[in-house]
Amino acid sequence: MNVLLGVTGSIAAYKAAEITNRLTKMGHNVDVLLTESGSRFITPLTLQTLSKNKVYMDMFEEIVPSEVKHISLAKKADLVLIAPATANIIGKIAGGIADDFLSTVVMAAANHTPVYIAPAMNTNMYENPIVQENIEKLTRLGYHFIEPKASLLACGDLGKGALADVEDIIKTITEHEI
């Protein structure tokens, strides 16, 4: 399975290394799309080493001049996973905004490729009515959500918003393979 893994700017971004490593060891190809904010929490080198693939961040980097990379990655993908997904990326996708590599690839892939979103954010952000409306809208449009768990969050708050367990994320997306 060709998995596109989107990694956004959440403290849970470090768990993307485990997701990448586990999927790669299971024999899946993982192409990582790292947002600018995500790169503040985990380095491209870590994800590149684990995936054995280039990590994509810059939509305008010419890798193969004859290839439109966000389109070719979208066509290649069997599944898109955004883990962790911030309120920002959820809002962008719900609003049809494609202003970075990840959001552009999702817009190109979503009509023919399943997209799984694993939110990770503070409880107050997750429970914000706007975020919940965006999640409901995307669910109606066929996007799949992997629910965050209740936990002691990095900010010290206790509540729902922590990234789902890596085991649950892997199980959810690999069951899609059927």
Disulfide bonds with the S-S distance in Angstrom:
none
